[in-house]
Amino acid sequence: MNASTLSRLRAEWAPVSIPRELLAGAVATFALIPEVIAFSFVAGVNPSVGLFASFVISLVIAFVGGRPAMVSAAAGSVALVAAPLVQSHGLQYLLAAGILAGVVQLAFGLLRMGVLVRFVSSSVRTGFVNALAILIFSAQLPHLAGAGTATWAMLGLGLAIIYGLPALGQRLGWRALTAIPSPLICVVALSLLASGMGLPLPTVADLGQLPDSLPLFGLPEVPLALDTLRIIALPALAIAMVGLLESVLTAAVVDEMTDTPSSKNRECAGLGVANVAASLFGGIAGCGMIGQAVGNVKYGGRGRLSTLFAGVFLLILMVVLKPWVSQVPVIALVAIMVMVSASTFDWKSLGTLVRHPRMSSAVVLATVAVTLFTHNLAAGVAVGVLLSGVFFAFKVARMLQVRATDDEASGLRTWQVTGQVFFASADAFIDAFDILGAEGRPVRIDVSGAHFWDVTAVAALDKVVQRLQHHGCTVQVLGLNQASAVLVDRMGSAPRSG
């Protein structure tokens, strides 16, 4: 292996340092544990199903994904759409649906459809990030319901460690306090303190039964029949679309945090491969985890090694170090998730809601509101994209202008059209012409400053010409640009010259 190859691999797997990648991946792992277990209950499956899936997905996506440093695992959005299938037909049909969803995602990536993320505006992305941050925080509230003094004190101590140690280390110049991510110190310190003082705090073991063996390969135990395909087709499509949406948007967030590009098509295809693998090893399908990805990047993860280690370390914790992990107080993980929530939320957006155009702010608020109401990120983003499209069309439609000038000597009336004519502005285009005022006169419609985008626009132009001709006008249409002229010619509409 030559020096250039080693340099390329180093840049892709550990661009900063190997220890930093490993430690950042470990932070992501501890942030995964409570969410994955909780999402497993949402989906109606054993926690081991979600934990095994997270290990396999992280392992596979590290090699075939398109976004280094991104963390993917069993996710709540997928769990929500998977739950009805589990309730009606059981786990084996969910595994079959996961395989089919992975195939759909693989095809999506190979067909290079990842570029569709360009249609998601920055306002929708902001709403997506903020809604997810709120959901992450709200998911911690059940752990605090009815909590005693000891729980609140440990939470305060955990947050003090997470936020205070790095600041103290920088202020005093002690590298020892900044070399190890403070969330890891939080887990160790709170575990030792709770054990040493005998505090009656809920532990990871209380969240659900942890795995006691390695995941095993096997095909889903479902009949190979068309009836099976009928049962899993729609759930698989829902899983695929939700997973693709969340992964691509998460990749875009990591792109922005690290100022580096990523291949969205490769990420889509890689997610498909990872979900097929996870399902074959008895795990639920998953997707990008924005909170864990943000935590990974925040603590130095920049390459694929952090993603790989997040999965490997998860398996080590669940199987090899199970007795120790079982005694970790849940409140230590809650403190980490509160940090992840605060890091994920775009605090600057609170100020820009007032300064930005009202339509953009409305998109952000609608995305957040729908996501929180449905607990479905895909629904929130879909509404946000829809509103962005409607507002954009409305804004462009308002830019259309039609001005009339008269030549007294010849009686010629000229309408000068500027702007974009399409389905949203077609009616305004028609209404702008004073047909009766031009009755019996020669008319010229100059569209050199306009563009006709669709058949609705061409039909509008045709309708104006026909109305003018019906009222005795001779009509010339001038200045059609090449694209508009081609569309007009295809429609066989509107006389033109020049």
C-alpha positions in Angstrom: 0.0 0.0 0.0 1.6 3.2 -1.2 1.8 6.5 0.7 -1.0 8.2 -1.3 -3.4 5.4 -0.5 -2.6 5.5 3.2 -3.0 9.2 3.2 -6.4 8.9 1.5 -7.6 6.2 4.0 -6.4 8.3 6.9 -8.3 11.4 5.6 -11.4 9.3 5.2 -11.3 7.3 8.4 -9.4 9.4 10.9 -8.6 12.9 9.6 -7.8 14.4 13.0 -6.6 11.5 15.2 -7.4 7.9 15.9 -7.9 8.4 19.7 -10.3 11.3 19.1 -12.3 9.3 16.6 -12.6 6.4 19.1 -13.6 8.7 22.0 -16.2 10.6 19.9 -17.7 7.3 18.8 -17.9 6.2 22.4 -19.9 9.3 23.3 -22.3 8.5 20.4 -22.7 5.0 21.8 -23.8 6.1 25.2 -26.2 8.5 23.5 -27.6 5.6 21.5 -28.4 3.2 24.3 -31.4 4.9 25.9 -32.9 6.0 22.6 -32.5 2.6 20.9 -34.1 0.8 23.9 -36.9 3.3 24.0 -37.5 3.1 20.2 -37.6 -0.7 20.5 -40.5 -0.5 22.9 -42.2 2.0 20.5 -41.9 -0.6 17.7 -43.1 -3.4 20.0 -39.9 -5.5 19.8 -37.3 -6.7 22.4 -34.5 -4.1 23.1 -32.0 -6.6 21.8 -33.6 -6.2 18.3 -32.9 -2.5 18.3 -29.5 -2.9 19.8 -28.4 -5.6 17.4 -29.7 -3.5 14.5 -27.7 -0.4 15.7 -24.5 -2.5 15.9 -25.0 -3.9 12.4 -26.1 -0.6 10.8 -23.2 1.3 12.3 -20.7 -1.3 11.2 -22.0 -1.5 7.6 -22.7 2.2 7.1 -19.1 3.0 8.2 -17.8 1.3 5.1 -20.5 1.9 2.5 -22.1 5.2 3.6 -21.6 8.5 1.9 -21.1 10.7 5.0 -18.1 10.1 7.3 -18.7 10.8 11.0 -22.5 10.2 10.6 -24.1 7.9 13.1 -27.0 5.6 11.9 -28.9 3.2 14.0 -32.4 2.0 15.0 -34.5 5.3 15.0 -37.7 6.4 16.4 -39.1 7.6 13.1 -38.7 4.1 11.6 -40.1 2.6 14.8 -43.3 4.6 14.5 -44.1 3.3 11.0 -42.9 -0.3 11.9 -45.1 -0.6 15.0 -48.4 -1.4 13.3 -46.8 -4.2 11.2 -45.3 -5.8 14.4 -48.7 -5.6 16.2 -50.6 -7.2 13.3 -48.1 -9.8 12.0 -45.1 -10.0 14.4 -41.4 -9.5 14.3 -40.6 -11.9 11.4 -42.7 -9.8 9.0 -40.9 -6.7 10.2 -37.6 -8.2 9.3 -38.9 -9.1 5.9 -40.1 -5.5 5.5 -36.7 -4.3 6.5 -35.1 -6.2 3.7 -37.5 -4.9 1.1 -37.1 -1.4 2.5 -33.3 -1.7 2.1 -33.7 -2.9 -1.5 -35.8 0.2 -2.2 -33.2 2.5 -0.6 -30.4 0.8 -2.5 -32.3 1.4 -5.8 -33.0 5.0 -4.7 -29.3 5.6 -4.3 -28.2 3.7 -7.5 -30.7 5.8 -9.5 -29.0 8.9 -8.1 -32.2 10.3 -6.5 -30.4 11.6 -3.4 -30.2 15.0 -5.1 -33.9 15.4 -4.2 -32.6 16.9 -0.9 -32.0 20.1 -2.8 -35.7 20.6 -2.8 -35.7 20.8 1.0 -35.2 24.5 1.9 -33.0 25.8 4.7 -36.2 26.7 6.6 -37.4 23.1 6.5 -34.0 21.9 7.7 -34.0 24.3 10.6 -37.5 23.1 11.6 -36.4 19.5 11.2 -33.4 20.0 13.5 -35.3 22.0 16.1 -38.2 19.6 16.2 -35.9 16.6 16.6 -34.0 18.4 19.4 -37.3 19.0 21.2 -38.3 15.3 20.7 -35.0 14.2 22.1 -35.5 16.4 25.2 -39.1 15.4 25.7 -38.1 11.7 25.6 -36.1 12.3 28.7 -39.0 13.6 30.8 -40.5 10.2 31.7 -37.1 9.4 33.4 -37.6 12.5 35.5 -41.3 12.1 36.4 -41.6 11.7 40.1 -37.9 11.9 40.5 -36.5 12.4 44.0 -33.8 14.7 45.3 -31.0 12.2 44.5 -32.0 12.0 40.9 -32.2 15.8 40.4 -28.9 16.2 42.2 -27.2 13.6 39.9 -28.6 15.2 36.8 -27.2 18.6 37.9 -23.9 17.0 38.7 -23.9 15.2 35.3 -24.6 18.4 33.4 -22.0 20.2 35.5 -19.4 17.6 34.5 -20.4 17.6 30.8 -20.3 21.4 30.4 -18.0 22.4 33.3 -15.0 20.2 32.8 -14.1 21.3 29.3 -14.5 25.0 30.2 -12.4 24.4 33.4 -9.8 22.6 31.4 -9.5 25.4 28.8 -9.3 28.0 31.5 -6.6 26.3 33.5 -4.8 24.9 30.5 -5.2 21.3 31.8 -5.3 19.1 28.7 -6.3 16.1 30.9 -9.7 17.6 31.3 -10.2 18.1 27.6 -8.5 15.0 26.2 -11.4 12.7 27.2 -14.9 13.8 26.2 -16.8 14.9 29.3 -19.9 12.8 28.7 -17.7 9.7 29.2 -16.4 11.1 32.4 -20.0 11.8 33.4 -21.0 8.2 32.9 -18.0 6.8 34.9 -18.3 9.4 37.7 -22.1 9.1 38.2 -21.8 5.2 38.1 -19.1 5.1 40.7 -20.9 7.7 42.9 -24.3 6.0 42.7 -22.7 2.6 43.5 -20.5 3.9 46.3 -23.3 5.8 48.0 -25.9 3.0 47.4 -28.3 5.4 45.8 -31.6 3.8 44.7 -31.5 5.1 41.1 -32.9 3.3 38.0 -30.2 1.7 36.0 -29.8 0.6 32.3 -30.9 -2.9 33.4 -34.2 -1.4 34.4 -34.8 -0.2 30.8 -35.2 -3.7 29.4 -33.5 -7.0 28.9 -30.1 -6.5 27.3 -28.6 -9.0 24.8 -26.6 -11.9 26.2 -25.1 -13.2 22.9 -24.0 -12.1 19.5 -26.5 -11.5 16.7 -27.1 -14.5 14.4 -27.6 -14.5 10.7 -30.9 -15.9 9.3 -33.6 -15.3 6.8 -37.0 -14.0 8.1 -39.3 -16.9 8.9 -42.2 -15.8 6.6 -43.8 -17.7 3.7 -42.3 -16.9 0.3 -45.6 -15.9 -1.3 -47.3 -13.0 -2.9 -49.5 -12.7 0.2 -46.4 -11.9 2.2 -45.4 -9.2 -0.3 -48.8 -7.7 -0.1 -48.5 -7.5 3.7 -45.0 -6.0 3.8 -45.1 -3.8 0.7 -46.6 -0.6 2.1 -44.8 -0.7 5.5 -41.5 -1.4 3.7 -42.1 1.6 1.4 -42.9 3.8 4.5 -39.8 2.6 6.3 -37.7 3.2 3.2 -38.9 6.8 2.6 -38.8 7.8 6.2 -35.3 6.4 6.6 -34.0 8.1 3.4 -35.5 11.4 4.4 -34.0 11.4 7.9 -30.6 10.1 6.7 -30.2 12.6 3.9 -31.2 15.5 6.1 -28.9 14.4 8.9 -26.1 14.1 6.3 -26.8 17.7 5.3 -26.6 18.9 8.9 -23.2 17.1 9.4 -22.0 18.6 6.1 -22.8 22.1 7.5 -21.2 21.4 10.8 -17.9 20.0 9.3 -17.8 22.3 6.2 -17.3 19.2 4.1 -19.4 17.6 1.3 -20.9 14.2 1.2 -22.4 11.9 -1.4 -26.2 11.8 -0.7 -26.6 9.0 -3.4 -24.0 6.9 -1.7 -25.6 7.5 1.7 -29.0 6.3 0.3 -27.5 3.2 -1.2 -25.4 2.5 1.9 -28.4 2.8 4.1 -30.1 0.2 2.0 -27.3 -2.2 2.3 -27.1 -1.6 6.1 -30.8 -2.2 6.6 -30.7 -5.4 4.6 -27.8 -6.6 6.7 -29.5 -5.5 10.0 -32.7 -7.4 9.0 -30.8 -10.5 8.2 -29.2 -10.4 11.7 -32.6 -10.0 13.4 -32.6 -6.3 13.8 -35.1 -3.5 13.0 -34.4 -1.2 10.1 -32.8 2.2 10.9 -31.5 5.5 9.5 -29.4 8.5 10.4 -29.5 9.6 14.0 -29.1 13.4 14.0 -28.7 13.8 17.8 -26.0 11.1 18.0 -24.3 12.4 14.8 -24.2 15.9 16.3 -22.7 14.6 19.5 -20.1 12.6 17.6 -19.0 15.6 15.6 -19.1 17.9 18.7 -16.6 15.7 20.4 -14.2 15.4 17.5 -15.6 12.7 15.2 -14.7 13.5 11.6 -14.1 10.2 9.9 -15.6 6.8 9.3 -13.7 5.3 12.3 -16.0 7.1 14.8 -19.0 5.6 13.1 -17.5 2.1 13.1 -16.4 2.3 16.7 -19.9 3.6 17.8 -21.3 0.2 16.6 -18.4 -1.9 17.8 -18.4 -0.3 21.3 -22.1 -0.7 21.5 -21.7 -4.5 21.0 -18.8 -4.6 23.5 -20.9 -2.8 26.1 -24.0 -4.9 25.6 -22.3 -8.4 25.5 -18.8 -8.2 27.0 -19.4 -5.5 29.6 -23.0 -6.2 30.2 -22.7 -6.5 34.0 -21.1 -3.1 34.3 -23.3 -1.4 31.8 -26.4 -2.7 33.5 -25.4 -0.7 36.6 -25.0 2.6 34.8 -27.6 5.0 36.3 -30.1 6.0 33.6 -29.8 9.6 34.8 -26.2 9.7 33.5 -27.5 8.9 30.0 -30.3 11.4 30.5 -27.7 14.1 31.1 -26.0 13.1 27.9 -29.2 13.3 26.0 -30.0 16.7 27.4 -26.6 17.8 26.1 -27.3 16.2 22.7 -30.7 18.0 22.6 -29.1 21.4 23.4 -26.4 20.9 20.9 -28.8 19.8 18.2 -31.2 22.8 18.6 -30.4 25.8 16.4 -30.6 28.5 19.0 -29.8 31.2 16.4 -33.0 30.4 14.6 -35.0 31.9 17.5 -33.7 35.4 16.6 -34.0 34.9 12.9 -37.7 34.0 13.2 -38.3 37.8 13.7 -35.8 39.0 11.2 -36.5 36.6 8.3 -39.4 36.9 5.9 -42.7 35.8 7.5 -43.1 33.0 5.0 -39.8 31.5 5.9 -40.5 31.7 9.6 -44.0 30.1 9.0 -42.3 27.1 7.3 -40.0 26.6 10.3 -42.8 26.8 12.8 -45.1 24.5 10.7 -42.3 21.9 10.3 -41.8 21.9 14.1 -45.5 21.9 15.0 -46.4 19.0 12.7 -43.4 17.0 13.8 -44.2 17.5 17.5 -47.9 16.8 17.0 -47.4 13.6 15.0 -44.0 12.5 16.4 -43.2 11.8 12.8 -40.3 13.7 11.2 -41.3 12.7 7.7 -44.7 14.3 8.2 -43.2 17.5 9.4 -40.7 17.7 6.6 -43.4 16.9 4.0 -45.5 19.7 5.3 -42.5 22.1 5.3 -41.5 21.2 1.8 -45.1 21.6 0.6 -45.4 25.1 2.2 -42.0 26.1 0.9 -43.2 25.2 -2.6 -46.5 27.1 -2.2 -44.9 30.2 -0.8 -42.2 30.2 -3.5 -44.8 29.9 -6.2 -46.8 32.7 -4.6 -43.7 34.9 -4.3 -42.6 34.3 -8.0 -46.2 34.8 -9.2 -46.3 38.2 -7.6 -43.3 39.3 -9.6 -45.2 39.1 -12.9 -45.8 42.5 -14.5 -47.9 43.4 -17.6 -47.7 47.1 -18.8 -49.7 48.6 -21.7 -48.5 51.4 -24.0 -50.5 53.0 -26.9 -49.2 54.5 -30.1 -51.7 57.2 -30.9 -50.7 57.6 -34.5 -51.1 53.9 -35.5 -53.5 52.9 -32.8 -51.2 50.0 -31.9 -51.4 48.8 -28.3 -48.3 47.0 -26.9 -48.3 44.9 -23.8 -44.8 44.5 -22.2 -44.7 41.3 -20.1 -41.9 40.7 -17.6 -41.6 37.9 -15.1 -42.4 34.2 -14.8 -45.6 32.8 -16.2 -46.6 29.4 -14.8 -49.6 27.7 -13.2 -49.6 30.0 -10.2 -49.4 33.2 -12.2 -51.4 32.2 -15.3 -54.7 33.7 -14.0 -53.0 37.0 -13.1 -51.4 37.0 -16.6 -54.9 36.7 -18.2 -56.5 39.3 -16.0 -53.8 41.9 -16.7 -55.0 42.3 -20.3 -57.8 44.9 -20.9 -59.4 43.0 -23.8 -62.4 45.4 -24.3 -60.1 48.5 -24.2 -58.2 47.1 -27.2 -61.2 46.1 -29.3 -60.6 46.4 -33.0 -57.0 47.6 -32.7 -53.7 46.0 -33.7 -52.1 44.5 -30.7 -48.5 43.5 -29.9 -47.6 41.3 -26.9 -43.9 41.6 -26.1 -42.8 38.7 -23.9 -39.0 39.2 -24.3 -38.8 39.7 -20.6 -40.9 36.8 -19.7 -40.6 33.0 -19.5 -43.4 30.5 -20.1 -42.7 27.5 -17.9 -45.6 25.0 -18.4 -48.7 24.1 -20.4 -50.8 26.2 -18.1 -48.8 29.3 -19.0 -49.0 28.5 -22.7 -52.7 28.0 -22.4 -53.0 31.3 -20.7 -51.2 33.0 -23.6 -53.3 31.2 -26.1 -56.5 32.3 -24.3 -55.4 36.0 -24.3 -54.7 35.8 -28.0 -58.0 34.1 -28.8 -60.0 36.7 -26.8 -58.2 39.6 -28.5 -58.9 38.0 -31.9 -62.5 37.5 -31.0 -62.8 41.2 -30.4 -61.4 42.1 -33.8 -57.7 42.6 -32.9 -54.8 41.5 -35.0 -52.2 40.0 -32.7 -48.5 39.6 -32.8 -46.5 37.8 -30.1 -42.9 38.9 -30.0 -39.8 38.0 -28.1 -40.5 34.4 -27.0 -37.2 32.9 -25.8 -36.1 29.6 -27.2 -37.4 27.4 -24.4 -40.8 29.2 -24.3 -41.1 29.1 -28.1 -40.5 25.3 -28.2 -43.2 24.8 -25.6 -45.6 27.1 -27.6 -44.9 25.3 -30.8 -45.6 21.9 -29.2 -48.9 23.2 -28.0 -49.7 24.6 -31.5 -50.7 27.8 -29.8 -50.5 31.6 -30.1 -49.4 33.3 -33.3 -46.0 34.9 -33.0 -43.4 36.7 -35.0 -39.9 38.0 -34.2 
